[in-house]
Amino acid sequence: LELDKKKVKFLMSNAKVDLVTDHFKDYKCDDIQARRAINSKNPESTTTEVFIYN
């Protein structure tokens, strides 16, 4: 948790996959539903993303 030690604040988003959530398990994570309209066969479809922050 080097960022916390250095008092660096951050917020990032990524696809909610095990690789990401496992890697950042020591930080706060909030799930969100995101729409995928660009190059999508179904522009109304949604996917789960995760906000990771401290």
Biopython code that builds the backbone (N, CA, C, O; Angstrom):
import numpy as np
from Bio.PDB.StructureBuilder import StructureBuilder

atoms = [
    (1, "LEU", "N", (0.824, -1.181, 0.000)),
    (1, "LEU", "CA", (0.000, 0.000, 0.000)),
    (1, "LEU", "C", (0.872, 1.250, 0.000)),
    (1, "LEU", "O", (0.720, 2.158, 0.817)),
    (2, "GLU", "N", (1.774, 1.246, -0.940)),
    (2, "GLU", "CA", (2.715, 2.361, -1.093)),
    (2, "GLU", "C", (2.000, 3.689, -1.321)),
    (2, "GLU", "O", (2.434, 4.723, -0.813)),
    (3, "LEU", "N", (0.915, 3.666, -2.077)),
    (3, "LEU", "CA", (0.207, 4.921, -2.353)),
    (3, "LEU", "C", (-0.321, 5.542, -1.067)),
    (3, "LEU", "O", (-0.250, 6.757, -0.884)),
    (4, "ASP", "N", (-0.841, 4.721, -0.191)),
    (4, "ASP", "CA", (-1.343, 5.233, 1.088)),
    (4, "ASP", "C", (-0.209, 5.797, 1.940)),
    (4, "ASP", "O", (-0.366, 6.837, 2.580)),
    (5, "LYS", "N", (0.916, 5.119, 1.948)),
    (5, "LYS", "CA", (2.067, 5.598, 2.723)),
    (5, "LYS", "C", (2.538, 6.957, 2.230)),
    (5, "LYS", "O", (2.965, 7.801, 3.018)),
    (6, "LYS", "N", (2.457, 7.159, 0.926)),
    (6, "LYS", "CA", (2.889, 8.430, 0.333)),
    (6, "LYS", "C", (1.760, 9.457, 0.277)),
    (6, "LYS", "O", (1.936, 10.556, -0.249)),
    (7, "LYS", "N", (0.596, 9.092, 0.825)),
    (7, "LYS", "CA", (-0.584, 9.961, 0.867)),
    (7, "LYS", "C", (-1.050, 10.385, -0.526)),
    (7, "LYS", "O", (-1.487, 11.518, -0.732)),
    (8, "VAL", "N", (-0.949, 9.465, -1.464)),
    (8, "VAL", "CA", (-1.416, 9.697, -2.832)),
    (8, "VAL", "C", (-2.856, 9.213, -2.931)),
    (8, "VAL", "O", (-3.154, 8.074, -2.572)),
    (9, "LYS", "N", (-3.747, 10.070, -3.414)),
    (9, "LYS", "CA", (-5.140, 9.696, -3.641)),
    (9, "LYS", "C", (-5.296, 9.273, -5.091)),
    (9, "LYS", "O", (-4.733, 9.900, -5.988)),
    (10, "PHE", "N", (-6.059, 8.209, -5.324)),
    (10, "PHE", "CA", (-6.281, 7.778, -6.696)),
    (10, "PHE", "C", (-7.663, 7.179, -6.850)),
    (10, "PHE", "O", (-8.280, 6.729, -5.884)),
    (11, "LEU", "N", (-8.130, 7.184, -8.079)),
    (11, "LEU", "CA", (-9.373, 6.536, -8.477)),
    (11, "LEU", "C", (-9.125, 5.969, -9.856)),
    (11, "LEU", "O", (-8.671, 6.676, -10.755)),
    (12, "MET", "N", (-9.424, 4.691, -10.022)),
    (12, "MET", "CA", (-9.282, 4.082, -11.339)),
    (12, "MET", "C", (-10.496, 3.208, -11.603)),
    (12, "MET", "O", (-11.186, 2.791, -10.673)),
    (13, "SER", "N", (-10.748, 2.936, -12.856)),
    (13, "SER", "CA", (-11.826, 2.020, -13.208)),
    (13, "SER", "C", (-11.263, 0.944, -14.116)),
    (13, "SER", "O", (-10.280, 1.148, -14.828)),
    (14, "ASN", "N", (-11.915, -0.208, -14.069)),
    (14, "ASN", "CA", (-11.495, -1.325, -14.896)),
    (14, "ASN", "C", (-12.656, -2.292, -15.002)),
    (14, "ASN", "O", (-13.637, -2.183, -14.267)),
    (15, "ALA", "N", (-12.541, -3.236, -15.916)),
    (15, "ALA", "CA", (-13.537, -4.295, -16.007)),
    (15, "ALA", "C", (-13.491, -5.115, -14.724)),
    (15, "ALA", "O", (-12.422, -5.331, -14.154)),
    (16, "LYS", "N", (-14.646, -5.565, -14.276)),
    (16, "LYS", "CA", (-14.664, -6.370, -13.053)),
    (16, "LYS", "C", (-14.352, -7.816, -13.423)),
    (16, "LYS", "O", (-15.227, -8.587, -13.816)),
    (17, "VAL", "N", (-13.096, -8.146, -13.285)),
    (17, "VAL", "CA", (-12.616, -9.514, -13.503)),
    (17, "VAL", "C", (-11.778, -9.906, -12.294)),
    (17, "VAL", "O", (-11.249, -9.043, -11.594)),
    (18, "ASP", "N", (-11.658, -11.191, -12.053)),
    (18, "ASP", "CA", (-10.949, -11.673, -10.864)),
    (18, "ASP", "C", (-9.522, -11.149, -10.779)),
    (18, "ASP", "O", (-9.055, -10.804, -9.693)),
    (19, "LEU", "N", (-8.832, -11.086, -11.896)),
    (19, "LEU", "CA", (-7.447, -10.611, -11.902)),
    (19, "LEU", "C", (-7.347, -9.213, -11.286)),
    (19, "LEU", "O", (-6.445, -8.945, -10.491)),
    (20, "VAL", "N", (-8.267, -8.330, -11.651)),
    (20, "VAL", "CA", (-8.252, -6.947, -11.162)),
    (20, "VAL", "C", (-8.678, -6.885, -9.701)),
    (20, "VAL", "O", (-7.998, -6.266, -8.883)),
    (21, "THR", "N", (-9.789, -7.515, -9.368)),
    (21, "THR", "CA", (-10.287, -7.421, -7.991)),
    (21, "THR", "C", (-9.342, -8.104, -7.003)),
    (21, "THR", "O", (-9.196, -7.641, -5.872)),
    (22, "ASP", "N", (-8.704, -9.191, -7.412)),
    (22, "ASP", "CA", (-7.736, -9.848, -6.525)),
    (22, "ASP", "C", (-6.506, -8.973, -6.305)),
    (22, "ASP", "O", (-5.999, -8.872, -5.187)),
    (23, "HIS", "N", (-6.038, -8.353, -7.361)),
    (23, "HIS", "CA", (-4.828, -7.523, -7.269)),
    (23, "HIS", "C", (-5.043, -6.298, -6.372)),
    (23, "HIS", "O", (-4.127, -5.881, -5.663)),
    (24, "PHE", "N", (-6.248, -5.726, -6.401)),
    (24, "PHE", "CA", (-6.528, -4.503, -5.644)),
    (24, "PHE", "C", (-7.421, -4.767, -4.431)),
    (24, "PHE", "O", (-8.162, -3.878, -4.012)),
    (25, "LYS", "N", (-7.364, -5.950, -3.870)),
    (25, "LYS", "CA", (-8.264, -6.316, -2.772)),
    (25, "LYS", "C", (-8.067, -5.483, -1.509)),
    (25, "LYS", "O", (-8.967, -5.413, -0.672)),
    (26, "ASP", "N", (-6.907, -4.853, -1.361)),
    (26, "ASP", "CA", (-6.644, -4.045, -0.169)),
    (26, "ASP", "C", (-7.169, -2.617, -0.283)),
    (26, "ASP", "O", (-7.048, -1.836, 0.661)),
    (27, "TYR", "N", (-7.749, -2.273, -1.427)),
    (27, "TYR", "CA", (-8.307, -0.936, -1.636)),
    (27, "TYR", "C", (-9.828, -1.008, -1.657)),
    (27, "TYR", "O", (-10.402, -2.094, -1.742)),
    (28, "LYS", "N", (-10.468, 0.130, -1.581)),
    (28, "LYS", "CA", (-11.922, 0.193, -1.652)),
    (28, "LYS", "C", (-12.350, -0.033, -3.097)),
    (28, "LYS", "O", (-11.714, 0.459, -4.029)),
    (29, "CYS", "N", (-13.430, -0.782, -3.270)),
    (29, "CYS", "CA", (-13.933, -1.081, -4.615)),
    (29, "CYS", "C", (-15.449, -0.922, -4.636)),
    (29, "CYS", "O", (-16.146, -1.416, -3.750)),
    (30, "ASP", "N", (-15.951, -0.232, -5.651)),
    (30, "ASP", "CA", (-17.387, -0.083, -5.867)),
    (30, "ASP", "C", (-17.716, -0.556, -7.270)),
    (30, "ASP", "O", (-17.065, -0.158, -8.237)),
    (31, "ASP", "N", (-18.728, -1.405, -7.380)),
    (31, "ASP", "CA", (-19.176, -1.881, -8.690)),
    (31, "ASP", "C", (-20.127, -0.873, -9.315)),
    (31, "ASP", "O", (-20.919, -0.236, -8.621)),
    (32, "ILE", "N", (-20.041, -0.737, -10.625)),
    (32, "ILE", "CA", (-20.974, 0.103, -11.371)),
    (32, "ILE", "C", (-21.388, -0.643, -12.632)),
    (32, "ILE", "O", (-20.667, -1.515, -13.117)),
    (33, "GLN", "N", (-22.541, -0.295, -13.149)),
    (33, "GLN", "CA", (-22.999, -0.833, -14.428)),
    (33, "GLN", "C", (-22.670, 0.183, -15.507)),
    (33, "GLN", "O", (-23.036, 1.353, -15.397)),
    (34, "ALA", "N", (-21.981, -0.261, -16.548)),
    (34, "ALA", "CA", (-21.578, 0.633, -17.636)),
    (34, "ALA", "C", (-22.163, 0.120, -18.946)),
    (34, "ALA", "O", (-22.190, -1.084, -19.201)),
    (35, "ARG", "N", (-22.629, 1.048, -19.769)),
    (35, "ARG", "CA", (-23.149, 0.685, -21.089)),
    (35, "ARG", "C", (-22.020, 0.665, -22.096)),
    (35, "ARG", "O", (-21.065, 1.436, -21.997)),
    (36, "ARG", "N", (-22.140, -0.218, -23.055)),
    (36, "ARG", "CA", (-21.158, -0.340, -24.133)),
    (36, "ARG", "C", (-21.868, -0.067, -25.449)),
    (36, "ARG", "O", (-22.565, -0.935, -25.975)),
    (37, "ALA", "N", (-21.692, 1.133, -25.981)),
    (37, "ALA", "CA", (-22.390, 1.500, -27.210)),
    (37, "ALA", "C", (-21.473, 1.505, -28.432)),
    (37, "ALA", "O", (-21.942, 1.287, -29.549)),
    (38, "ILE", "N", (-20.184, 1.746, -28.243)),
    (38, "ILE", "CA", (-19.261, 1.838, -29.373)),
    (38, "ILE", "C", (-18.909, 0.430, -29.844)),
    (38, "ILE", "O", (-18.499, -0.419, -29.052)),
    (39, "ASN", "N", (-19.074, 0.197, -31.142)),
    (39, "ASN", "CA", (-18.771, -1.103, -31.761)),
    (39, "ASN", "C", (-19.498, -2.257, -31.089)),
    (39, "ASN", "O", (-18.967, -3.364, -31.006)),
    (40, "SER", "N", (-20.701, -2.005, -30.612)),
    (40, "SER", "CA", (-21.466, -3.040, -29.942)),
    (40, "SER", "C", (-22.642, -3.453, -30.805)),
    (40, "SER", "O", (-23.326, -2.606, -31.381)),
    (41, "LYS", "N", (-22.879, -4.761, -30.897)),
    (41, "LYS", "CA", (-24.041, -5.254, -31.636)),
    (41, "LYS", "C", (-25.323, -4.946, -30.875)),
    (41, "LYS", "O", (-26.398, -4.857, -31.468)),
    (42, "ASN", "N", (-25.208, -4.787, -29.576)),
    (42, "ASN", "CA", (-26.354, -4.458, -28.733)),
    (42, "ASN", "C", (-26.002, -3.235, -27.893)),
    (42, "ASN", "O", (-25.489, -3.378, -26.784)),
    (43, "PRO", "N", (-26.271, -2.024, -28.410)),
    (43, "PRO", "CA", (-25.857, -0.802, -27.701)),
    (43, "PRO", "C", (-26.511, -0.597, -26.337)),
    (43, "PRO", "O", (-26.058, 0.245, -25.562)),
    (44, "GLU", "N", (-27.549, -1.338, -26.035)),
    (44, "GLU", "CA", (-28.208, -1.211, -24.730)),
    (44, "GLU", "C", (-27.612, -2.156, -23.692)),
    (44, "GLU", "O", (-28.015, -2.124, -22.530)),
    (45, "SER", "N", (-26.671, -2.985, -24.086)),
    (45, "SER", "CA", (-26.105, -3.951, -23.146)),
    (45, "SER", "C", (-25.250, -3.242, -22.092)),
    (45, "SER", "O", (-24.696, -2.169, -22.330)),
    (46, "THR", "N", (-25.162, -3.865, -20.944)),
    (46, "THR", "CA", (-24.346, -3.309, -19.862)),
    (46, "THR", "C", (-23.329, -4.348, -19.406)),
    (46, "THR", "O", (-23.480, -5.546, -19.648)),
    (47, "THR", "N", (-22.312, -3.863, -18.754)),
    (47, "THR", "CA", (-21.288, -4.721, -18.169)),
    (47, "THR", "C", (-20.933, -4.157, -16.801)),
    (47, "THR", "O", (-21.177, -2.983, -16.525)),
    (48, "THR", "N", (-20.371, -4.974, -15.965)),
    (48, "THR", "CA", (-19.980, -4.511, -14.638)),
    (48, "THR", "C", (-18.531, -4.044, -14.668)),
    (48, "THR", "O", (-17.633, -4.760, -15.112)),
    (49, "GLU", "N", (-18.331, -2.829, -14.185)),
    (49, "GLU", "CA", (-16.987, -2.292, -14.011)),
    (49, "GLU", "C", (-16.793, -2.033, -12.528)),
    (49, "GLU", "O", (-17.743, -2.074, -11.746)),
    (50, "VAL", "N", (-15.569, -1.769, -12.158)),
    (50, "VAL", "CA", (-15.268, -1.526, -10.749)),
    (50, "VAL", "C", (-14.454, -0.243, -10.628)),
    (50, "VAL", "O", (-13.496, -0.024, -11.370)),
    (51, "PHE", "N", (-14.856, 0.603, -9.675)),
    (51, "PHE", "CA", (-14.053, 1.761, -9.286)),
    (51, "PHE", "C", (-13.167, 1.301, -8.139)),
    (51, "PHE", "O", (-13.647, 0.709, -7.172)),
    (52, "ILE", "N", (-11.885, 1.573, -8.249)),
    (52, "ILE", "CA", (-10.918, 1.213, -7.216)),
    (52, "ILE", "C", (-10.298, 2.510, -6.719)),
    (52, "ILE", "O", (-9.838, 3.329, -7.515)),
    (53, "TYR", "N", (-10.286, 2.697, -5.403)),
    (53, "TYR", "CA", (-9.793, 3.967, -4.860)),
    (53, "TYR", "C", (-9.311, 3.781, -3.431)),
    (53, "TYR", "O", (-9.508, 2.735, -2.812)),
    (54, "ASN", "N", (-8.675, 4.829, -2.931)),
    (54, "ASN", "CA", (-8.246, 4.803, -1.530)),
    (54, "ASN", "C", (-8.843, 5.971, -0.781)),
    (54, "ASN", "O", (-8.600, 6.126, 0.416)),
]
sb = StructureBuilder()
sb.init_structure("model")
sb.init_model(0)
sb.init_chain("A")
sb.init_seg("    ")
for serial, (resi, resn, name, xyz) in enumerate(atoms, 1):
    if name == "N":
        sb.init_residue(resn, " ", resi, " ")
    sb.init_atom(name, np.array(xyz, "f"), 0.0, 1.0, " ", f" {name:<3s}", serial, name[0])
structure = sb.get_structure()
